[in-house]
Amino acid sequence: MSGGRSRAIDIAFVGAGLASGLCAYRLSQTRPELSVALFESGAAVGGNHTWSFHDGDLTAAEHEWLKPFVTSRWEGNEVRFPDRRRRMATGYASVSSDRFRKVLEGQLGDAITTGAEVERIEPRRLRLCGGQEIAAGCVVDGRGHRPSDHLRLGFQKFLGQEIDLEEPHRLLNPIIMDATVTQADGYRFVYVLPLSPTRLLVEDTYYADGPDLQEDRLRKAIADYLDAHGWRASKILREERGVLPIAIDGDIEAFWNEKDGVPAIGLAAGLFHPTTGYSLPDAVRLADRLAAMPDLSAEAVFAETRRHAVATWKARGFFRMLNRLLFFAGVSSKRYRILQHFYRLPDPVIARFYAARLTLPDKARILTGKPPVPFGNAIRVLARHRLTGELA
Ligand SMILES: Cc1cc2nc3c(=O)[nH]c(=O)nc-3n(C[C@H](O)[C@H](O)[C@H](O)COP(=O)(O)OP(=O)(O)OC[C@H]3O[C@@H](n4cnc5c(N)ncnc54)[C@H](O)[C@@H]3O)c2cc1C
């Protein structure tokens, strides 16, 4: 275990991943009088990820404070489908976990304890494996996603490789979905980030019913994708993998009732975009909310994180309805058609979709046009795959 501190802890974060890291960073910037601590079971904060987001996901003020974490930024992004190729003029950016760790270590130093697995959490106390008990004014659960009987999920699973190429790839912007690849195991696409003129992050991705990840098959698929584009790898620098929750349905109040008064953030709070599984914009927003709270007692933080997470979940029912169509309404090899149809829409509607800020007219536009799945099938699917029995 590494790390150490001498003062009483005002707020302790369990897990030092994306949400905890951003909250602790923001608190230490705006409330330097507080004593903040992070307990991470892994060897380093942040794990092994590349976290990306669209420009429109964040406000100008949020972009500003996140700046030190951002490693790459692009002016646009594109998608490719069998019958549609589209370039969006909306910016895109990424945060590497390496940069995340450096910024957090610089800002928080001794507040971070790594190699510290927490086995029990209470609102004002945590216990480390090995038995040490640590008291704090407030303990926050930032341990990431864990299964719950109250959330019904599909999965976005992927394996990514950061690859140095022998020659420049000539891509200017990310391809956030290349669904011209052979469809398999649900909706399949390849995600490509041009990190430098000769370096790519390539992820083979599946919107699948089950979480199993056959890593060797995905590595082979990435090698085939490079071949098909005439790109030759000189070195595979690193790999990352993920199985992200995609929300199909859920009872968010019951999910929070299980927390026994312990505040939660990030995926542990159910705060993620229902259709992409991405959580960076939600984590940024919640970090600002916590930093603005005058009272950071366990009771106040629990009430605020619960209220915010429940309201956010409830406002996103439309996305869960779309997910039910995506996962259940058609033959799985044709799921790509739903996204292909969606990408006929103007840039601002697409930007609001990713930011989870759709207006009523946006929702109407998404559902109009020639439907990519048979109508009768869609109605049956919407009714069947609910935990709560409601339609949307
Ligand atoms: C490879 C990958 C790529 C992703 N890409 C994106 C992206 O581009 N954009 C985006 O917005 N989202 C992305 N996501 C999805 C999501 O935003 C991330 O999973 C994000 O890291 C979730 O944040 P979190 O803080 O809730 O959990 P995490 O970042 O997973 O942090 C949880 C931390 O808690 C620690 N922990 C767990 N249990 C304990 C314990 N008992 N004691 C102590 N520590 C513990 C873990 O080791 C981990 O470090 C990605 C996910 C993965 C896996």
The ligand as an ORCA input file, in Angstrom:
! r2SCAN-3c Opt
* xyz 0 1
  C     -11.424      0.627    -21.604
  C     -12.571      1.601    -21.359
  C     -12.716      2.706    -22.189
  C     -13.762      3.618    -21.956
  N     -13.888      4.687    -22.780
  C     -14.756      5.674    -22.441
  C     -14.787      6.887    -23.163
  O     -14.112      7.009    -24.196
  N     -15.576      7.896    -22.722
  C     -16.365      7.748    -21.610
  O     -17.031      8.709    -21.185
  N     -16.424      6.563    -20.978
  C     -15.640      5.532    -21.354
  N     -15.676      4.358    -20.662
  C     -16.817      4.086    -19.787
  C     -16.786      4.734    -18.400
  O     -16.823      6.134    -18.514
  C     -15.566      4.297    -17.653
  O     -15.750      2.955    -17.309
  C     -15.252      5.125    -16.400
  O     -13.954      4.845    -16.016
  C     -16.235      4.863    -15.246
  O     -15.876      5.706    -14.195
  P     -16.044      5.300    -12.652
  O     -15.282      6.298    -11.894
  O     -17.464      5.066    -12.366
  O     -15.344      3.869    -12.548
  P     -13.831      3.488    -12.789
  O     -13.125      4.515    -13.592
  O     -13.850      2.087    -13.304
  O     -13.190      3.527    -11.344
  C     -13.491      2.614    -10.343
  C     -12.213      2.413     -9.550
  O     -12.537      1.769     -8.322
  C     -11.529      0.833     -8.042
  N     -12.112     -0.144     -7.108
  C     -13.091     -1.048     -7.363
  N     -13.377     -1.744     -6.256
  C     -12.575     -1.250     -5.276
  C     -12.433     -1.561     -3.896
  N     -13.148     -2.515     -3.304
  N     -11.513     -0.874     -3.177
  C     -10.784      0.123     -3.752
  N     -10.882      0.443     -5.057
  C     -11.766     -0.235     -5.800
  C     -11.147      0.268     -9.401
  O      -9.879     -0.331     -9.384
  C     -11.220      1.526    -10.266
  O      -9.977      2.190    -10.340
  C     -14.669      3.414    -20.883
  C     -14.522      2.275    -20.093
  C     -13.493      1.385    -20.327
  C     -13.386      0.156    -19.447
*
